[in-house]
Amino acid sequence: MTQFPKERLAPFLEALGYDEDPMAIFYSDKEPDEGFAPAVLPLPSIEEDRNRTVDWKLLNENWSCVLGKLRLARHGHTTAYFGKERFGCLGGAFFLGYNKPQLETIVHYVSTGIPNVLEGEHYFPSPETARQYYQQIDPAPAPGRFCVFKPISLLAQGEVAEFVTFFARPEVISGLHQLTLFVTNDPEAVMSPWGAGCTNLVSWPRKYKQNGSMKACLGGWDPSCRKFLKPEEITFTLPAEMCEQMLMRWEESFLTASAWKAVKKRIDRSRRMWETQ
C-alpha cells in the first residue's frame, strides 16, 4: 500500500487546480528500472580537490542539474534519480547527502571565484560565508544508494514517500500554503530558506524533519535552476505525513468555499496563458 490512495488523491488535486502528478521523494538501495539519471562519474574527494587531481573537464562535460533531470521526468511522467556515482553536479552531490564536506573549488565557485582560474557565481560575498553556509546546512548522509523522485501514482508496493513536491505557479501554491495551517495548526508551517534548487527540495526539508519540525518548504528561487522551471513556477515540498493530512481533510477546508472558486478561475486562465511553456 502507498500513502496516497487514488480515491483521495485525484479529488484533492482537482480541487487544488493542479494538473500534474506530484513527485514523491525517497531514498532507496535499489536502482530504478527506468527514468532519468546523470551519467556515472567518479565523485571527487576533498583530498583530490586539495591535490588538484580532479578531472574537471570530465565533470563539466557530463554536468547536469537535479532540476534538469526532474524537468525531463515530469515531462515524461517517469522517475528521476541520483546517487554517489550519479550526482550530476557537485552541489547536488552535497545537498542530497552523498559528499561532505563541500569541495573548496566549489566554495570559491559559488562565491568570488579564483582570479585568472575560475569565474565565481557571486551567490556569496566571500568564500568564508559560503563555507559557513555549507557547514550550517550540513546535510545528513543519504540513507540509501539512490535519491529517487517519482510521480506519486507510480509508487510501487513497498515504496514509501518521505516528502512530496509540487511544481506550480502562485495560485496553486497559495492553496497548499494556506492548507498547511489547516492541517498543522502552525502559522509558521511553511519555510523558504536560502538554497540551490535541490536544497529546498531535499536538504532543508530533511533538516527540519530531523530536528523534529513538521515544515513545508518553498523553493525554486535559485537563478541557476530557473531555466528548468516554467515561467513563474516555484516548488513546494512537504513531509509525506502533512500531504496525507491534506488528502484526508481538504474537504473541510477553504478549498470548498467561494473564495477558492475565484482562485480556480485564475488558475484556469494561467494554464491557458502558459500552456505552450
C-alpha positions in Angstrom: 0.0 0.0 0.0 1.1 3.5 -0.7 0.3 6.6 1.4 -1.7 8.2 -1.4 -4.8 6.3 -2.3 -6.1 7.3 -5.7 -9.6 7.8 -4.5 -8.3 10.6 -2.2 -5.6 12.0 -4.4 -7.5 12.7 -7.6 -10.3 14.8 -6.0 -7.8 16.7 -3.9 -5.7 17.6 -7.0 -8.8 18.6 -8.9 -10.0 20.9 -6.1 -6.5 22.4 -5.9 -6.4 23.0 -9.6 -3.2 21.0 -10.0 -3.0 19.1 -13.3 0.3 17.3 -12.7 1.3 14.2 -10.6 3.2 15.4 -7.5 6.6 13.9 -7.1 7.3 11.6 -4.2 10.8 11.8 -2.8 12.5 8.8 -1.0 15.8 7.1 -0.7 16.4 3.5 -1.8 19.2 1.0 -2.2 17.5 -0.3 -5.4 18.3 1.5 -8.6 15.1 2.3 -10.5 14.5 0.2 -13.6 13.8 3.2 -15.7 14.0 7.0 -15.6 16.4 9.9 -15.9 19.7 9.9 -14.1 23.0 11.7 -14.5 25.9 9.8 -16.1 28.1 7.6 -13.9 31.1 9.6 -12.8 33.8 9.4 -10.1 32.9 11.6 -7.1 35.9 13.8 -6.2 37.1 13.7 -2.7 38.3 16.7 -0.6 41.8 15.3 -0.9 41.7 15.1 -4.7 40.4 18.6 -4.8 43.2 19.8 -2.4 45.8 17.9 -4.5 44.4 19.3 -7.8 43.8 15.9 -9.3 40.1 16.2 -10.0 39.2 15.7 -13.7 37.2 18.9 -14.0 36.9 18.5 -17.8 35.2 15.2 -17.4 32.8 16.5 -14.7 32.0 19.7 -16.7 31.3 17.7 -19.9 28.8 15.5 -18.0 27.3 18.1 -15.8 23.6 18.0 -15.2 21.3 19.7 -12.7 18.9 17.9 -10.4 16.1 20.2 -11.6 17.0 19.5 -15.2 16.6 15.7 -14.7 13.4 16.4 -12.8 12.1 18.5 -15.7 12.6 15.5 -18.1 11.0 13.2 -15.6 8.0 15.4 -15.2 7.5 15.8 -18.9 7.8 12.0 -19.4 5.8 11.1 -16.3 8.6 8.9 -15.0 11.4 8.7 -12.4 14.5 10.8 -11.8 17.2 9.5 -9.5 20.6 10.4 -8.2 23.4 8.8 -6.2 27.0 8.8 -5.2 28.0 7.8 -8.7 25.1 9.6 -10.5 25.3 13.0 -8.9 25.2 15.3 -12.0 26.8 18.3 -10.2 28.8 18.6 -7.0 26.2 20.9 -5.5 23.6 18.1 -5.9 26.1 15.5 -4.5 26.5 17.6 -1.4 22.9 18.6 -0.9 21.5 15.1 -1.5 23.8 13.7 1.2 26.5 11.9 -0.9 29.5 14.1 -0.4 30.8 16.1 2.5 32.5 18.4 3.2 31.9 20.6 0.1 35.0 20.9 -2.1 37.0 24.1 -1.7 36.8 24.7 -5.5 33.0 24.8 -5.3 33.2 27.1 -2.2 35.1 29.5 -4.4 33.0 28.9 -7.5 29.7 29.9 -5.7 31.3 33.0 -4.2 34.1 35.1 -5.7 35.9 32.6 -7.9 39.6 32.2 -8.2 41.4 35.0 -10.1 42.6 34.0 -13.5 41.4 30.5 -12.9 37.7 30.3 -12.1 34.9 32.8 -12.6 32.7 33.0 -9.5 28.9 32.9 -9.4 28.8 35.6 -6.6 25.9 33.9 -4.7 28.0 34.5 -1.6 30.1 37.6 -0.9 33.1 35.6 0.1 34.4 32.0 0.3 34.2 32.3 4.1 30.4 32.9 4.0 29.9 30.1 1.5 31.9 27.7 3.8 29.8 28.8 6.8 26.6 28.1 4.9 27.7 24.6 3.9 28.7 23.9 7.5 25.3 25.2 8.7 23.1 23.2 6.5 25.2 20.1 6.9 23.0 17.6 5.0 22.7 14.2 6.8 24.3 11.3 4.9 22.0 9.8 2.3 20.2 6.8 3.9 20.1 4.9 0.6 22.2 4.4 -2.6 19.8 6.5 -4.6 17.6 9.6 -4.0 14.5 8.9 -6.0 11.9 11.4 -7.4 8.8 9.5 -8.7 5.3 10.5 -9.6 3.0 9.6 -6.8 0.7 7.5 -9.0 3.7 5.3 -10.0 4.8 4.4 -6.4 5.2 0.6 -6.3 4.4 -1.8 -3.4 6.9 -1.1 -0.6 7.9 2.4 -1.9 7.1 4.9 0.7 7.5 8.7 0.1 9.3 10.7 2.7 8.5 14.0 1.1 6.2 15.2 -1.7 7.0 18.1 -4.2 4.6 20.2 -6.2 5.8 22.3 -9.1 3.3 25.1 -9.6 2.5 28.8 -10.1 1.5 31.1 -7.2 -2.3 30.5 -7.3 -1.9 26.7 -6.7 0.9 27.3 -4.3 -1.4 29.6 -2.3 -3.8 26.8 -1.8 -1.1 24.5 -0.5 0.4 27.3 1.6 -2.8 28.1 3.3 -3.8 24.5 3.8 -0.7 23.8 5.9 -2.1 25.8 8.8 -5.4 23.9 8.5 -3.7 20.5 9.0 -0.9 21.5 11.4 -2.3 24.5 13.4 1.1 26.1 12.9 1.1 29.5 11.3 4.8 29.1 10.6 4.5 25.7 8.9 5.9 27.0 5.6 9.6 28.0 5.4 11.5 29.5 2.5 15.3 29.4 3.3 18.1 30.3 1.0 19.3 27.4 -1.1 20.0 26.0 -4.5 17.1 24.3 -6.3 17.8 20.9 -4.9 18.5 22.3 -1.4 14.9 23.3 -0.9 13.6 20.1 -2.4 15.6 17.8 -0.2 18.2 19.3 2.2 16.1 21.8 4.1 13.0 19.5 4.3 15.2 16.7 5.7 16.9 19.0 8.2 13.6 20.4 9.5 12.2 16.8 9.9 15.3 15.6 11.6 15.1 18.5 14.0 11.5 17.4 14.9 9.8 20.2 12.9 6.9 19.5 10.6 7.6 22.1 7.9 6.9 22.6 4.2 9.5 24.4 2.1 9.1 26.8 -0.8 11.9 26.8 -3.3 12.9 27.4 -6.9 14.5 30.8 -6.2 18.0 29.9 -7.4 18.7 31.8 -10.6 20.8 28.9 -11.9 17.8 26.5 -11.7 15.1 28.8 -13.0 15.7 27.7 -16.6 14.5 24.2 -15.6 11.2 25.6 -14.3 8.3 27.0 -16.2 7.8 30.8 -16.1 6.5 31.9 -12.6 6.8 28.3 -11.4 8.1 27.6 -7.9 8.4 24.4 -5.8 6.6 23.4 -2.7 7.9 20.4 -0.8 6.2 19.0 2.3 6.5 15.9 4.5 4.5 13.0 3.3 2.6 13.0 6.6 1.5 16.5 6.0 0.4 15.7 2.5 -1.6 12.7 3.8 -3.4 15.1 6.2 -4.2 17.4 3.3 -5.7 14.5 1.3 -7.8 13.4 4.2 -9.1 16.8 5.4 -9.2 19.2 2.4 -13.0 18.8 2.1 -13.4 20.5 5.5 -11.2 23.5 4.4 -11.5 26.7 2.3 -10.9 24.6 -0.9 -14.6 24.1 -1.0 -15.5 27.7 -0.2 -16.4 30.6 -2.6 -13.0 32.4 -2.2 -11.2 29.4 -3.6 -13.6 29.1 -6.6 -12.5 32.6 -7.7 -8.8 31.4 -7.4 -9.7 28.4 -9.5 -10.8 30.6 -12.3 -7.4 32.4 -12.2 -5.7 29.0 -12.3 -7.6 28.2 -15.4 -6.6 31.5 -17.1 -3.0 31.0 -16.1 -2.9 27.5 -17.5 -4.3 28.7 -20.8 -1.8 31.5 -20.9 1.2 29.3 -20.3 0.1 26.1 -21.9 2.8 26.2 -24.5 5.6 26.7 -22.0 
